[in-house]
């Protein structure tokens, strides 16, 4: 099954809290679904990054698996 995958989303500190990461994720989801007929989007985020985890949860993402090391 085709799917979208996020390797990294990084926003420079000066530009944070402006909705840029959400906009990038919205574009990725749209392209994945509408152009590539993807079934889902997955991503990896460090468990030590609660800000990113919170953002992805607000966007509707859930923890599917935890990878050690």
N, C-alpha and C positions, 0 to 999 in steps of 0.2 A: 504494500500500500504506500503510495506517495505521501510524503508529509513535509511540512516546513520545519526547519531547524534553526534555532538561534545559537550561534557560537558565542557571541558577546555583544552586549549593548553598553556602550560607554559614552557618557555625556560629560564634557568638561565642567568642572565645578562652577564656573561663572554662568553657565547656561542651564544648570539644574533647576528643577521645580518649575519648569515652564511647559511641561507636557511633551517634551521632545521624545523621550523614551516611549511614551504611550503612542505618539504619532508614528514612530518607526515600527512599533509592534502592530499597529492597525494596518499599516501598509503591507507588512510581511504577511499578516493573516489574510488580507484581501488578495494579494498576488497568489499566495499558496492555494487558496480556495478557488478563485475565479479563473486563473490562468492555468494552474497545474492540477486542478481538481483534487487537491490534497485533502486527506481525511482529518488531519490534526496538525498541530504545531507543537514541537517539543523543544526543551532547552535545559541547559545545566546551569545551576547557580550554586555558589559555595554556601554551605550551611552557616558559615561565619559572616554572611552578608544579610542581616535582617532587613535592611532598607530595600534591597532588591527583592527579597522574598515577599515583603509586604506589597511592593508595587505589582509583582506578578500575581499575587493573590487578588488584589483589587481588579486586575485585568481578567480574572476568572480562571487562572491557572491553579492546578492542584498538584500536590506532591504525589508522584506516581511511584518513585523509587528513590532510595537513598544509596549512594555509592560511597563506600569507604575507601579512602586513600585515592 
